Amino acid sequence: MDVSRVFELLDGRPLIPFAVDLENGKRIQVTHPENVTIFPDRLRVKEILIWYPERDGYSIIWPRGISALHVGEAREA
């Protein structure tokens, strides 16, 4: 998937929460742009880390594993 739509969602103010579906069936919730880090940078995206401070955990996703985006469907955990 082209990650430019993910960047558009992350840059929106205020952030509209969204969910990322992965090819393995997992759904990742994004509720705060500050909890998302792109490695190594937006021009050469290799990994996207999404941190969950309330659980002190994180998910690492690879752009090629994204199968769908659901805007407005994420919610606070």
Distance bins in CASP14 RR format, pairs under 12 A and 6 or more apart:
PFRMAT RR
TARGET T0000
AUTHOR 0000-0000-0000
RMODE 2
METHOD distances of the structure
MODEL  1
1 7 0 0 0 0 0 1 0 0 0 0 0
1 20 0 0 0 0 1 0 0 0 0 0 0
1 21 0 0 0 0 1 0 0 0 0 0 0
1 22 0 0 0 0 0 1 0 0 0 0 0
1 23 0 0 0 0 1 0 0 0 0 0 0
1 45 0 0 0 0 0 1 0 0 0 0 0
1 48 0 0 0 0 0 1 0 0 0 0 0
1 61 0 0 0 0 0 1 0 0 0 0 0
1 62 0 0 0 0 0 1 0 0 0 0 0
1 63 1 0 0 1 0 0 0 0 0 0 0
1 64 1 0 0 1 0 0 0 0 0 0 0
1 65 1 0 0 1 0 0 0 0 0 0 0
1 66 1 0 1 0 0 0 0 0 0 0 0
1 67 1 0 0 1 0 0 0 0 0 0 0
1 68 0 0 0 0 1 0 0 0 0 0 0
1 69 1 0 0 1 0 0 0 0 0 0 0
2 8 0 0 0 0 0 1 0 0 0 0 0
2 45 0 0 0 0 0 1 0 0 0 0 0
2 63 0 0 0 0 1 0 0 0 0 0 0
2 64 0 0 0 0 0 1 0 0 0 0 0
2 66 0 0 0 0 1 0 0 0 0 0 0
2 69 0 0 0 0 0 1 0 0 0 0 0
3 9 0 0 0 0 0 1 0 0 0 0 0
3 10 0 0 0 0 1 0 0 0 0 0 0
3 20 0 0 0 0 0 1 0 0 0 0 0
3 36 0 0 0 0 0 1 0 0 0 0 0
3 38 0 0 0 0 1 0 0 0 0 0 0
3 39 0 0 0 0 0 1 0 0 0 0 0
3 41 0 0 0 0 0 1 0 0 0 0 0
3 42 0 0 0 0 1 0 0 0 0 0 0
3 43 0 0 0 0 0 1 0 0 0 0 0
3 44 0 0 0 0 0 1 0 0 0 0 0
3 45 1 0 1 0 0 0 0 0 0 0 0
3 46 0 0 0 0 0 1 0 0 0 0 0
3 47 0 0 0 0 0 1 0 0 0 0 0
3 48 1 0 0 1 0 0 0 0 0 0 0
3 61 0 0 0 0 0 1 0 0 0 0 0
3 62 0 0 0 0 0 1 0 0 0 0 0
3 63 1 0 1 0 0 0 0 0 0 0 0
3 64 0 0 0 0 1 0 0 0 0 0 0
3 65 0 0 0 0 0 1 0 0 0 0 0
3 66 1 0 0 1 0 0 0 0 0 0 0
3 69 0 0 0 0 1 0 0 0 0 0 0
4 10 0 0 0 0 0 1 0 0 0 0 0
4 11 0 0 0 0 0 1 0 0 0 0 0
4 38 0 0 0 0 0 1 0 0 0 0 0
4 42 0 0 0 0 1 0 0 0 0 0 0
4 43 0 0 0 0 0 1 0 0 0 0 0
4 45 0 0 0 0 1 0 0 0 0 0 0
4 63 0 0 0 0 0 1 0 0 0 0 0
4 66 0 0 0 0 0 1 0 0 0 0 0
4 69 0 0 0 0 0 1 0 0 0 0 0
5 11 0 0 0 0 0 1 0 0 0 0 0
5 12 0 0 0 0 0 1 0 0 0 0 0
5 18 0 0 0 0 1 0 0 0 0 0 0
5 20 0 0 0 0 0 1 0 0 0 0 0
5 63 0 0 0 0 0 1 0 0 0 0 0
5 66 0 0 0 0 1 0 0 0 0 0 0
5 68 0 0 0 0 0 1 0 0 0 0 0
5 69 1 0 0 1 0 0 0 0 0 0 0
5 70 0 0 0 0 0 1 0 0 0 0 0
5 71 0 0 0 0 1 0 0 0 0 0 0
6 12 0 0 0 0 0 1 0 0 0 0 0
6 15 0 0 0 0 0 1 0 0 0 0 0
6 18 0 0 0 0 1 0 0 0 0 0 0
6 19 0 0 0 0 0 1 0 0 0 0 0
6 20 1 0 0 1 0 0 0 0 0 0 0
6 28 0 0 0 0 0 1 0 0 0 0 0
6 30 0 0 0 0 1 0 0 0 0 0 0
6 33 0 0 0 0 0 1 0 0 0 0 0
6 36 0 0 0 0 1 0 0 0 0 0 0
6 38 0 0 0 0 1 0 0 0 0 0 0
6 42 0 0 0 0 1 0 0 0 0 0 0
6 45 0 0 0 0 1 0 0 0 0 0 0
6 48 1 0 0 1 0 0 0 0 0 0 0
6 50 0 0 0 0 0 1 0 0 0 0 0
6 61 0 0 0 0 1 0 0 0 0 0 0
6 63 0 0 0 0 1 0 0 0 0 0 0
6 65 0 0 0 0 0 1 0 0 0 0 0
6 66 1 0 0 1 0 0 0 0 0 0 0
6 68 0 0 0 0 0 1 0 0 0 0 0
6 69 1 0 0 1 0 0 0 0 0 0 0
6 71 0 0 0 0 0 1 0 0 0 0 0
7 18 0 0 0 0 0 1 0 0 0 0 0
7 30 0 0 0 0 0 1 0 0 0 0 0
7 33 0 0 0 0 0 1 0 0 0 0 0
7 36 0 0 0 0 1 0 0 0 0 0 0
7 38 0 0 0 0 1 0 0 0 0 0 0
7 41 0 0 0 0 0 1 0 0 0 0 0
7 42 1 0 0 1 0 0 0 0 0 0 0
7 43 0 0 0 0 0 1 0 0 0 0 0
7 45 0 0 0 0 1 0 0 0 0 0 0
7 48 0 0 0 0 0 1 0 0 0 0 0
7 63 0 0 0 0 0 1 0 0 0 0 0
7 69 0 0 0 0 0 1 0 0 0 0 0
8 15 0 0 0 0 0 1 0 0 0 0 0
8 16 0 0 0 0 0 1 0 0 0 0 0
8 18 0 0 0 0 0 1 0 0 0 0 0
8 33 0 0 0 0 0 1 0 0 0 0 0
8 42 0 0 0 0 0 1 0 0 0 0 0
8 69 0 0 0 0 1 0 0 0 0 0 0
8 71 0 0 0 0 1 0 0 0 0 0 0
9 15 1 0 0 1 0 0 0 0 0 0 0
9 16 1 0 0 1 0 0 0 0 0 0 0
9 17 0 0 0 0 1 0 0 0 0 0 0
9 18 1 0 1 0 0 0 0 0 0 0 0
9 19 0 0 0 0 0 1 0 0 0 0 0
9 20 0 0 0 0 1 0 0 0 0 0 0
9 30 1 0 0 1 0 0 0 0 0 0 0
9 31 0 0 0 0 0 1 0 0 0 0 0
9 32 0 0 0 0 0 1 0 0 0 0 0
9 33 0 0 0 0 1 0 0 0 0 0 0
9 36 0 0 0 0 1 0 0 0 0 0 0
9 48 0 0 0 0 0 1 0 0 0 0 0
9 69 1 0 0 1 0 0 0 0 0 0 0
9 70 0 0 0 0 0 1 0 0 0 0 0
9 71 1 0 0 1 0 0 0 0 0 0 0
9 72 0 0 0 0 1 0 0 0 0 0 0
9 73 0 0 0 0 0 1 0 0 0 0 0
9 74 0 0 0 0 0 1 0 0 0 0 0
10 16 0 0 0 0 0 1 0 0 0 0 0
10 17 0 0 0 0 0 1 0 0 0 0 0
10 18 0 0 0 0 1 0 0 0 0 0 0
10 20 0 0 0 0 0 1 0 0 0 0 0
10 30 1 0 0 1 0 0 0 0 0 0 0
10 31 0 0 0 0 0 1 0 0 0 0 0
10 32 0 0 0 0 1 0 0 0 0 0 0
10 33 1 0 1 0 0 0 0 0 0 0 0
10 34 0 0 0 0 1 0 0 0 0 0 0
10 35 0 0 0 0 0 1 0 0 0 0 0
10 36 1 0 1 0 0 0 0 0 0 0 0
10 37 0 0 0 0 0 1 0 0 0 0 0
10 38 0 0 0 0 1 0 0 0 0 0 0
10 42 0 0 0 0 1 0 0 0 0 0 0
10 45 0 0 0 0 0 1 0 0 0 0 0
10 48 0 0 0 0 1 0 0 0 0 0 0
10 50 0 0 0 0 0 1 0 0 0 0 0
10 69 0 0 0 0 0 1 0 0 0 0 0
10 71 0 0 0 0 0 1 0 0 0 0 0
11 33 1 0 0 1 0 0 0 0 0 0 0
11 36 0 0 0 0 0 1 0 0 0 0 0
11 38 0 0 0 0 0 1 0 0 0 0 0
11 42 0 0 0 0 0 1 0 0 0 0 0
12 18 0 0 0 0 0 1 0 0 0 0 0
12 30 0 0 0 0 0 1 0 0 0 0 0
12 33 1 0 0 1 0 0 0 0 0 0 0
12 71 0 0 0 0 0 1 0 0 0 0 0
13 33 0 0 0 0 1 0 0 0 0 0 0
14 31 0 0 0 0 0 1 0 0 0 0 0
14 32 0 0 0 0 0 1 0 0 0 0 0
14 33 0 0 0 0 1 0 0 0 0 0 0
14 72 0 0 0 0 0 1 0 0 0 0 0
15 30 1 0 0 1 0 0 0 0 0 0 0
15 31 1 0 0 1 0 0 0 0 0 0 0
15 32 1 0 0 1 0 0 0 0 0 0 0
15 33 1 0 1 0 0 0 0 0 0 0 0
15 34 0 0 0 0 1 0 0 0 0 0 0
15 35 0 0 0 0 0 1 0 0 0 0 0
15 36 0 0 0 0 1 0 0 0 0 0 0
15 71 0 0 0 0 0 1 0 0 0 0 0
15 72 0 0 0 0 1 0 0 0 0 0 0
15 74 0 0 0 0 1 0 0 0 0 0 0
16 30 0 0 0 0 1 0 0 0 0 0 0
16 31 0 0 0 0 1 0 0 0 0 0 0
16 32 0 0 0 0 0 1 0 0 0 0 0
16 33 0 0 0 0 0 1 0 0 0 0 0
16 69 0 0 0 0 0 1 0 0 0 0 0
16 70 0 0 0 0 0 1 0 0 0 0 0
16 71 1 0 1 0 0 0 0 0 0 0 0
16 72 1 0 1 0 0 0 0 0 0 0 0
16 73 0 0 0 0 1 0 0 0 0 0 0
16 74 0 0 0 0 1 0 0 0 0 0 0
16 75 0 0 0 0 0 1 0 0 0 0 0
17 28 0 0 0 0 0 1 0 0 0 0 0
17 29 1 0 0 1 0 0 0 0 0 0 0
17 30 1 0 0 1 0 0 0 0 0 0 0
17 31 1 0 1 0 0 0 0 0 0 0 0
17 32 0 0 0 0 1 0 0 0 0 0 0
17 33 0 0 0 0 0 1 0 0 0 0 0
17 35 0 0 0 0 0 1 0 0 0 0 0
17 36 0 0 0 0 0 1 0 0 0 0 0
17 69 0 0 0 0 0 1 0 0 0 0 0
17 70 0 0 0 0 1 0 0 0 0 0 0
17 71 0 0 0 0 1 0 0 0 0 0 0
17 72 1 0 1 0 0 0 0 0 0 0 0
17 73 1 0 0 1 0 0 0 0 0 0 0
17 74 1 1 0 0 0 0 0 0 0 0 0
17 75 1 0 0 1 0 0 0 0 0 0 0
17 76 0 0 0 0 1 0 0 0 0 0 0
17 77 0 0 0 0 0 1 0 0 0 0 0
18 27 0 0 0 0 0 1 0 0 0 0 0
18 28 0 0 0 0 1 0 0 0 0 0 0
18 29 0 0 0 0 1 0 0 0 0 0 0
18 30 1 0 1 0 0 0 0 0 0 0 0
18 31 0 0 0 0 1 0 0 0 0 0 0
18 32 0 0 0 0 0 1 0 0 0 0 0
18 33 0 0 0 0 0 1 0 0 0 0 0
18 36 0 0 0 0 0 1 0 0 0 0 0
18 50 0 0 0 0 0 1 0 0 0 0 0
18 66 0 0 0 0 0 1 0 0 0 0 0
18 68 0 0 0 0 0 1 0 0 0 0 0
18 69 1 0 1 0 0 0 0 0 0 0 0
18 70 1 0 0 1 0 0 0 0 0 0 0
18 71 1 0 1 0 0 0 0 0 0 0 0
18 72 1 0 1 0 0 0 0 0 0 0 0
18 73 1 0 0 1 0 0 0 0 0 0 0
18 74 1 0 1 0 0 0 0 0 0 0 0
18 75 0 0 0 0 0 1 0 0 0 0 0
19 25 0 0 0 0 0 1 0 0 0 0 0
19 26 0 0 0 0 0 1 0 0 0 0 0
19 27 1 0 1 0 0 0 0 0 0 0 0
19 28 1 0 0 1 0 0 0 0 0 0 0
19 29 1 0 1 0 0 0 0 0 0 0 0
19 30 1 0 0 1 0 0 0 0 0 0 0
19 31 0 0 0 0 1 0 0 0 0 0 0
19 50 0 0 0 0 0 1 0 0 0 0 0
19 59 0 0 0 0 0 1 0 0 0 0 0
19 61 0 0 0 0 0 1 0 0 0 0 0
19 66 0 0 0 0 0 1 0 0 0 0 0
19 67 0 0 0 0 0 1 0 0 0 0 0
19 68 0 0 0 0 1 0 0 0 0 0 0
19 69 1 0 0 1 0 0 0 0 0 0 0
19 70 1 0 1 0 0 0 0 0 0 0 0
19 71 0 0 0 0 1 0 0 0 0 0 0
19 72 1 0 0 1 0 0 0 0 0 0 0
19 73 1 0 1 0 0 0 0 0 0 0 0
19 74 1 0 1 0 0 0 0 0 0 0 0
19 75 0 0 0 0 1 0 0 0 0 0 0
19 77 0 0 0 0 0 1 0 0 0 0 0
20 26 0 0 0 0 1 0 0 0 0 0 0
20 27 1 0 0 1 0 0 0 0 0 0 0
20 28 1 0 1 0 0 0 0 0 0 0 0
20 29 0 0 0 0 1 0 0 0 0 0 0
20 30 1 0 0 1 0 0 0 0 0 0 0
20 31 0 0 0 0 0 1 0 0 0 0 0
20 36 0 0 0 0 0 1 0 0 0 0 0
20 48 0 0 0 0 1 0 0 0 0 0 0
20 50 1 0 0 1 0 0 0 0 0 0 0
20 59 0 0 0 0 1 0 0 0 0 0 0
20 60 0 0 0 0 0 1 0 0 0 0 0
20 61 1 0 0 1 0 0 0 0 0 0 0
20 62 0 0 0 0 0 1 0 0 0 0 0
20 63 0 0 0 0 0 1 0 0 0 0 0
20 65 0 0 0 0 1 0 0 0 0 0 0
20 66 1 0 1 0 0 0 0 0 0 0 0
20 67 0 0 0 0 1 0 0 0 0 0 0
20 68 1 0 0 1 0 0 0 0 0 0 0
20 69 1 0 0 1 0 0 0 0 0 0 0
20 70 1 0 0 1 0 0 0 0 0 0 0
20 71 0 0 0 0 0 1 0 0 0 0 0
20 73 0 0 0 0 0 1 0 0 0 0 0
20 74 0 0 0 0 1 0 0 0 0 0 0
21 27 1 0 1 0 0 0 0 0 0 0 0
21 28 0 0 0 0 1 0 0 0 0 0 0
21 29 0 0 0 0 0 1 0 0 0 0 0
21 30 0 0 0 0 0 1 0 0 0 0 0
21 61 0 0 0 0 0 1 0 0 0 0 0
21 65 0 0 0 0 1 0 0 0 0 0 0
21 66 1 0 0 1 0 0 0 0 0 0 0
21 67 1 0 1 0 0 0 0 0 0 0 0
21 68 1 0 1 0 0 0 0 0 0 0 0
21 69 1 0 0 1 0 0 0 0 0 0 0
21 70 1 0 0 1 0 0 0 0 0 0 0
21 71 0 0 0 0 0 1 0 0 0 0 0
21 73 0 0 0 0 0 1 0 0 0 0 0
21 74 0 0 0 0 0 1 0 0 0 0 0
22 28 1 0 0 1 0 0 0 0 0 0 0
22 48 0 0 0 0 0 1 0 0 0 0 0
22 50 0 0 0 0 0 1 0 0 0 0 0
22 59 0 0 0 0 1 0 0 0 0 0 0
22 60 0 0 0 0 0 1 0 0 0 0 0
22 61 1 0 0 1 0 0 0 0 0 0 0
22 62 0 0 0 0 1 0 0 0 0 0 0
22 63 0 0 0 0 0 1 0 0 0 0 0
22 64 0 0 0 0 0 1 0 0 0 0 0
22 65 1 0 1 0 0 0 0 0 0 0 0
22 66 1 0 0 1 0 0 0 0 0 0 0
22 67 1 0 0 1 0 0 0 0 0 0 0
22 68 0 0 0 0 1 0 0 0 0 0 0
22 69 0 0 0 0 0 1 0 0 0 0 0
23 61 0 0 0 0 0 1 0 0 0 0 0
23 62 0 0 0 0 1 0 0 0 0 0 0
23 63 0 0 0 0 0 1 0 0 0 0 0
23 64 0 0 0 0 1 0 0 0 0 0 0
23 65 1 0 1 0 0 0 0 0 0 0 0
23 66 1 0 0 1 0 0 0 0 0 0 0
23 67 1 0 1 0 0 0 0 0 0 0 0
23 68 0 0 0 0 1 0 0 0 0 0 0
24 59 0 0 0 0 0 1 0 0 0 0 0
24 61 0 0 0 0 1 0 0 0 0 0 0
24 62 0 0 0 0 0 1 0 0 0 0 0
24 64 0 0 0 0 0 1 0 0 0 0 0
24 65 1 0 0 1 0 0 0 0 0 0 0
24 66 0 0 0 0 0 1 0 0 0 0 0
24 67 0 0 0 0 1 0 0 0 0 0 0
25 61 0 0 0 0 0 1 0 0 0 0 0
25 65 0 0 0 0 0 1 0 0 0 0 0
25 66 0 0 0 0 0 1 0 0 0 0 0
25 67 1 0 0 1 0 0 0 0 0 0 0
25 68 0 0 0 0 1 0 0 0 0 0 0
26 50 0 0 0 0 0 1 0 0 0 0 0
26 59 1 0 0 1 0 0 0 0 0 0 0
26 60 0 0 0 0 0 1 0 0 0 0 0
26 61 0 0 0 0 1 0 0 0 0 0 0
26 65 0 0 0 0 1 0 0 0 0 0 0
26 66 0 0 0 0 0 1 0 0 0 0 0
26 67 0 0 0 0 1 0 0 0 0 0 0
26 68 0 0 0 0 0 1 0 0 0 0 0
27 50 0 0 0 0 0 1 0 0 0 0 0
27 59 0 0 0 0 0 1 0 0 0 0 0
27 61 0 0 0 0 0 1 0 0 0 0 0
27 66 0 0 0 0 0 1 0 0 0 0 0
27 67 0 0 0 0 0 1 0 0 0 0 0
27 68 0 0 0 0 1 0 0 0 0 0 0
27 69 0 0 0 0 0 1 0 0 0 0 0
27 70 1 0 0 1 0 0 0 0 0 0 0
27 73 0 0 0 0 1 0 0 0 0 0 0
27 74 0 0 0 0 1 0 0 0 0 0 0
27 75 0 0 0 0 0 1 0 0 0 0 0
27 77 0 0 0 0 0 1 0 0 0 0 0
28 35 0 0 0 0 0 1 0 0 0 0 0
28 36 0 0 0 0 1 0 0 0 0 0 0
28 48 0 0 0 0 1 0 0 0 0 0 0
28 49 0 0 0 0 0 1 0 0 0 0 0
28 50 1 0 1 0 0 0 0 0 0 0 0
28 51 0 0 0 0 0 1 0 0 0 0 0
28 52 0 0 0 0 1 0 0 0 0 0 0
28 57 0 0 0 0 0 1 0 0 0 0 0
28 58 0 0 0 0 0 1 0 0 0 0 0
28 59 1 0 1 0 0 0 0 0 0 0 0
28 60 0 0 0 0 1 0 0 0 0 0 0
28 61 1 0 0 1 0 0 0 0 0 0 0
28 62 0 0 0 0 0 1 0 0 0 0 0
28 65 0 0 0 0 0 1 0 0 0 0 0
28 66 0 0 0 0 1 0 0 0 0 0 0
28 67 0 0 0 0 0 1 0 0 0 0 0
28 68 0 0 0 0 0 1 0 0 0 0 0
28 69 0 0 0 0 0 1 0 0 0 0 0
28 70 0 0 0 0 0 1 0 0 0 0 0
28 73 0 0 0 0 0 1 0 0 0 0 0
28 74 0 0 0 0 1 0 0 0 0 0 0
28 77 0 0 0 0 0 1 0 0 0 0 0
29 35 0 0 0 0 1 0 0 0 0 0 0
29 36 0 0 0 0 0 1 0 0 0 0 0
29 50 0 0 0 0 1 0 0 0 0 0 0
29 51 0 0 0 0 0 1 0 0 0 0 0
29 52 0 0 0 0 1 0 0 0 0 0 0
29 54 0 0 0 0 0 1 0 0 0 0 0
29 55 0 0 0 0 0 1 0 0 0 0 0
29 59 0 0 0 0 1 0 0 0 0 0 0
29 69 0 0 0 0 0 1 0 0 0 0 0
29 70 0 0 0 0 1 0 0 0 0 0 0
29 72 0 0 0 0 0 1 0 0 0 0 0
29 73 0 0 0 0 1 0 0 0 0 0 0
29 74 1 0 1 0 0 0 0 0 0 0 0
29 75 1 0 0 1 0 0 0 0 0 0 0
29 76 0 0 0 0 1 0 0 0 0 0 0
29 77 1 0 0 1 0 0 0 0 0 0 0
30 36 1 0 0 1 0 0 0 0 0 0 0
30 37 0 0 0 0 0 1 0 0 0 0 0
30 48 0 0 0 0 1 0 0 0 0 0 0
30 49 0 0 0 0 0 1 0 0 0 0 0
30 50 1 0 0 1 0 0 0 0 0 0 0
30 51 0 0 0 0 0 1 0 0 0 0 0
30 52 0 0 0 0 0 1 0 0 0 0 0
30 59 0 0 0 0 1 0 0 0 0 0 0
30 61 0 0 0 0 0 1 0 0 0 0 0
30 66 0 0 0 0 0 1 0 0 0 0 0
30 69 0 0 0 0 1 0 0 0 0 0 0
30 70 0 0 0 0 0 1 0 0 0 0 0
30 71 0 0 0 0 0 1 0 0 0 0 0
30 72 0 0 0 0 1 0 0 0 0 0 0
30 73 0 0 0 0 0 1 0 0 0 0 0
30 74 1 0 1 0 0 0 0 0 0 0 0
30 75 0 0 0 0 0 1 0 0 0 0 0
30 76 0 0 0 0 0 1 0 0 0 0 0
30 77 0 0 0 0 0 1 0 0 0 0 0
31 50 0 0 0 0 1 0 0 0 0 0 0
31 51 0 0 0 0 0 1 0 0 0 0 0
31 52 0 0 0 0 1 0 0 0 0 0 0
31 53 0 0 0 0 0 1 0 0 0 0 0
31 54 0 0 0 0 1 0 0 0 0 0 0
31 72 0 0 0 0 0 1 0 0 0 0 0
31 73 0 0 0 0 0 1 0 0 0 0 0
31 74 1 0 1 0 0 0 0 0 0 0 0
31 75 1 0 0 1 0 0 0 0 0 0 0
31 76 1 0 1 0 0 0 0 0 0 0 0
31 77 1 0 0 1 0 0 0 0 0 0 0
32 50 0 0 0 0 1 0 0 0 0 0 0
32 51 0 0 0 0 1 0 0 0 0 0 0
32 52 0 0 0 0 1 0 0 0 0 0 0
32 53 0 0 0 0 1 0 0 0 0 0 0
32 54 0 0 0 0 0 1 0 0 0 0 0
32 74 0 0 0 0 0 1 0 0 0 0 0
32 76 0 0 0 0 1 0 0 0 0 0 0
32 77 0 0 0 0 0 1 0 0 0 0 0
33 48 0 0 0 0 0 1 0 0 0 0 0
33 50 0 0 0 0 0 1 0 0 0 0 0
33 51 0 0 0 0 0 1 0 0 0 0 0
33 74 0 0 0 0 0 1 0 0 0 0 0
34 50 0 0 0 0 0 1 0 0 0 0 0
34 51 0 0 0 0 1 0 0 0 0 0 0
34 53 0 0 0 0 1 0 0 0 0 0 0
35 48 0 0 0 0 0 1 0 0 0 0 0
35 49 0 0 0 0 1 0 0 0 0 0 0
35 50 1 0 0 1 0 0 0 0 0 0 0
35 51 1 0 1 0 0 0 0 0 0 0 0
35 52 1 0 0 1 0 0 0 0 0 0 0
35 53 1 0 0 1 0 0 0 0 0 0 0
35 54 0 0 0 0 1 0 0 0 0 0 0
35 55 0 0 0 0 0 1 0 0 0 0 0
35 56 0 0 0 0 0 1 0 0 0 0 0
35 57 0 0 0 0 0 1 0 0 0 0 0
35 58 0 0 0 0 1 0 0 0 0 0 0
35 59 0 0 0 0 0 1 0 0 0 0 0
35 74 0 0 0 0 0 1 0 0 0 0 0
35 76 0 0 0 0 0 1 0 0 0 0 0
35 77 0 0 0 0 0 1 0 0 0 0 0
36 42 0 0 0 0 0 1 0 0 0 0 0
36 45 0 0 0 0 0 1 0 0 0 0 0
36 47 0 0 0 0 0 1 0 0 0 0 0
36 48 1 0 0 1 0 0 0 0 0 0 0
36 49 1 0 0 1 0 0 0 0 0 0 0
36 50 1 0 1 0 0 0 0 0 0 0 0
36 51 1 0 0 1 0 0 0 0 0 0 0
36 52 0 0 0 0 0 1 0 0 0 0 0
36 58 0 0 0 0 0 1 0 0 0 0 0
36 59 0 0 0 0 0 1 0 0 0 0 0
36 60 0 0 0 0 0 1 0 0 0 0 0
36 61 0 0 0 0 0 1 0 0 0 0 0
36 74 0 0 0 0 0 1 0 0 0 0 0
37 45 0 0 0 0 0 1 0 0 0 0 0
37 46 0 0 0 0 0 1 0 0 0 0 0
37 47 0 0 0 0 1 0 0 0 0 0 0
37 48 1 0 0 1 0 0 0 0 0 0 0
37 49 1 0 1 0 0 0 0 0 0 0 0
37 50 0 0 0 0 1 0 0 0 0 0 0
37 51 1 0 0 1 0 0 0 0 0 0 0
37 58 0 0 0 0 1 0 0 0 0 0 0
37 59 0 0 0 0 0 1 0 0 0 0 0
37 60 0 0 0 0 1 0 0 0 0 0 0
37 61 0 0 0 0 0 1 0 0 0 0 0
38 44 0 0 0 0 1 0 0 0 0 0 0
38 45 1 0 1 0 0 0 0 0 0 0 0
38 46 0 0 0 0 1 0 0 0 0 0 0
38 47 1 0 0 1 0 0 0 0 0 0 0
38 48 1 0 1 0 0 0 0 0 0 0 0
38 49 1 0 0 1 0 0 0 0 0 0 0
38 50 0 0 0 0 0 1 0 0 0 0 0
38 60 0 0 0 0 0 1 0 0 0 0 0
38 61 0 0 0 0 0 1 0 0 0 0 0
38 62 0 0 0 0 0 1 0 0 0 0 0
38 63 0 0 0 0 1 0 0 0 0 0 0
39 45 1 0 0 1 0 0 0 0 0 0 0
39 46 1 0 1 0 0 0 0 0 0 0 0
39 47 1 0 1 0 0 0 0 0 0 0 0
39 48 1 0 0 1 0 0 0 0 0 0 0
39 49 1 0 0 1 0 0 0 0 0 0 0
39 50 0 0 0 0 0 1 0 0 0 0 0
39 60 0 0 0 0 1 0 0 0 0 0 0
39 61 0 0 0 0 0 1 0 0 0 0 0
39 62 0 0 0 0 0 1 0 0 0 0 0
39 63 0 0 0 0 0 1 0 0 0 0 0
40 46 1 0 0 1 0 0 0 0 0 0 0
40 47 0 0 0 0 1 0 0 0 0 0 0
40 48 0 0 0 0 0 1 0 0 0 0 0
40 49 0 0 0 0 0 1 0 0 0 0 0
41 47 0 0 0 0 0 1 0 0 0 0 0
41 48 0 0 0 0 0 1 0 0 0 0 0
42 48 0 0 0 0 0 1 0 0 0 0 0
42 63 0 0 0 0 0 1 0 0 0 0 0
44 63 0 0 0 0 0 1 0 0 0 0 0
45 61 0 0 0 0 0 1 0 0 0 0 0
45 62 0 0 0 0 1 0 0 0 0 0 0
45 63 1 0 1 0 0 0 0 0 0 0 0
45 64 0 0 0 0 0 1 0 0 0 0 0
45 65 0 0 0 0 0 1 0 0 0 0 0
45 66 0 0 0 0 0 1 0 0 0 0 0
46 60 0 0 0 0 0 1 0 0 0 0 0
46 61 0 0 0 0 0 1 0 0 0 0 0
46 62 1 0 0 1 0 0 0 0 0 0 0
46 63 1 0 0 1 0 0 0 0 0 0 0
46 64 0 0 0 0 0 1 0 0 0 0 0
47 58 0 0 0 0 0 1 0 0 0 0 0
47 59 0 0 0 0 0 1 0 0 0 0 0
47 60 1 0 1 0 0 0 0 0 0 0 0
47 61 1 0 0 1 0 0 0 0 0 0 0
47 62 1 0 0 1 0 0 0 0 0 0 0
47 63 0 0 0 0 1 0 0 0 0 0 0
47 64 0 0 0 0 0 1 0 0 0 0 0
47 65 0 0 0 0 0 1 0 0 0 0 0
47 66 0 0 0 0 0 1 0 0 0 0 0
48 58 0 0 0 0 0 1 0 0 0 0 0
48 59 0 0 0 0 1 0 0 0 0 0 0
48 60 1 0 0 1 0 0 0 0 0 0 0
48 61 1 0 1 0 0 0 0 0 0 0 0
48 62 1 0 0 1 0 0 0 0 0 0 0
48 63 1 0 0 1 0 0 0 0 0 0 0
48 64 0 0 0 0 0 1 0 0 0 0 0
48 65 0 0 0 0 0 1 0 0 0 0 0
48 66 0 0 0 0 1 0 0 0 0 0 0
49 57 0 0 0 0 0 1 0 0 0 0 0
49 58 1 0 1 0 0 0 0 0 0 0 0
49 59 1 0 0 1 0 0 0 0 0 0 0
49 60 1 0 1 0 0 0 0 0 0 0 0
49 61 0 0 0 0 1 0 0 0 0 0 0
49 62 0 0 0 0 0 1 0 0 0 0 0
50 57 0 0 0 0 1 0 0 0 0 0 0
50 58 1 0 0 1 0 0 0 0 0 0 0
50 59 1 0 1 0 0 0 0 0 0 0 0
50 60 1 0 0 1 0 0 0 0 0 0 0
50 61 1 0 0 1 0 0 0 0 0 0 0
50 66 0 0 0 0 0 1 0 0 0 0 0
50 74 0 0 0 0 0 1 0 0 0 0 0
50 77 0 0 0 0 0 1 0 0 0 0 0
51 57 1 0 0 1 0 0 0 0 0 0 0
51 58 1 0 1 0 0 0 0 0 0 0 0
51 59 0 0 0 0 1 0 0 0 0 0 0
51 60 0 0 0 0 0 1 0 0 0 0 0
51 77 0 0 0 0 0 1 0 0 0 0 0
52 58 1 0 0 1 0 0 0 0 0 0 0
52 59 1 0 0 1 0 0 0 0 0 0 0
52 74 0 0 0 0 0 1 0 0 0 0 0
52 76 0 0 0 0 0 1 0 0 0 0 0
52 77 1 0 0 1 0 0 0 0 0 0 0
53 76 0 0 0 0 0 1 0 0 0 0 0
53 77 0 0 0 0 1 0 0 0 0 0 0
54 76 0 0 0 0 1 0 0 0 0 0 0
54 77 1 0 1 0 0 0 0 0 0 0 0
55 76 0 0 0 0 0 1 0 0 0 0 0
55 77 1 0 0 1 0 0 0 0 0 0 0
56 77 0 0 0 0 0 1 0 0 0 0 0
57 77 0 0 0 0 0 1 0 0 0 0 0
59 65 0 0 0 0 0 1 0 0 0 0 0
59 66 0 0 0 0 0 1 0 0 0 0 0
59 77 0 0 0 0 0 1 0 0 0 0 0
61 67 0 0 0 0 0 1 0 0 0 0 0
61 69 0 0 0 0 0 1 0 0 0 0 0
63 69 0 0 0 0 0 1 0 0 0 0 0
END
